[in-house]
Amino acid sequence: MHTEYERRQVQHRKEEETRERRLTAMRQARTALLEDCQLKAPRTQVQAWQEATAIRAYYDALEDHDVTLDAAEAATAWTTWARAYTDRIDPVPENPRLPEPPAITPEDLRPYLRGWSPYEPKWK
């Protein structure tokens, strides 16, 4: 038979274990969120680079194509604009860096917590 003191001790240990499991889940959630944020940067940069590369290749092909004299001025203007556009979207000349970590709110962590509350040591 347990005394009141023993019951409180058992309850205290259970609460402490729950807090520790939640803290572990919070650390893991933060790590996963930061990794997801870091993965978005290179994916976005690769997409922009691929688009810029494809547009440049297209306009290189247009410039190699014989253009009628009356269309040459319009084609040159269009090509000039397109090349300036590709220079703006191409991330390579900017020497991209790892993005700064975002400010993280408890709600940002919720999808990574596997059922834990982001506010208190309990399940949703």
C-alpha positions, 0 to 999 in steps of 0.5 A, spaced: 500 500 500 502 506 497 502 512 502 500 519 500 507 521 499 509 515 495 503 517 490 506 524 490 513 522 488 510 517 483 506 523 480 512 527 480 516 522 476 511 521 471 510 529 470 518 530 470 518 524 465 513 527 460 516 534 461 523 531 458 519 527 453 516 534 450 523 538 451 526 532 447 520 533 442 521 540 442 529 540 440 527 535 435 522 539 432 526 545 432 532 541 428 527 539 423 524 546 422 531 549 421 533 543 416 526 544 412 528 552 412 535 551 409 532 546 404 528 551 401 533 556 399 537 551 395 531 548 391 529 555 390 536 557 387 536 551 383 529 553 380 531 560 378 538 558 376 535 553 371 530 558 369 535 563 367 539 558 364 534 555 359 532 562 358 539 564 356 539 558 351 533 560 348 535 567 346 542 564 344 538 560 339 534 566 337 540 570 336 543 564 332 537 564 327 536 568 321 532 574 323 528 578 317 531 585 317 524 589 319 524 584 325 531 585 327 530 591 331 524 588 335 528 582 336 534 585 339 530 589 344 526 583 346 533 579 347 536 585 351 530 585 356 530 577 356 538 577 358 537 583 363 531 579 366 535 572 367 541 576 370 536 579 375 533 572 377 540 568 376 542 567 383 549 564 382 552 571 381 550 573 387 554 568 391 548 565 395 549 563 402 546 559 407 539 563 409 539 566 416 535 562 421 528 564 421 524 566 428 521 560 430 514 561 434 511 555 438 505 554 432 511 553 427 513 547 431 506 544 431 507 540 425 514 537 427 511 535 434 508 529 433 502 530 437 505 534 443 503 541 444 507 546 443 505 550 449 505 545 455 507 538 456 501 534 454 498 531 448 493 535 443 
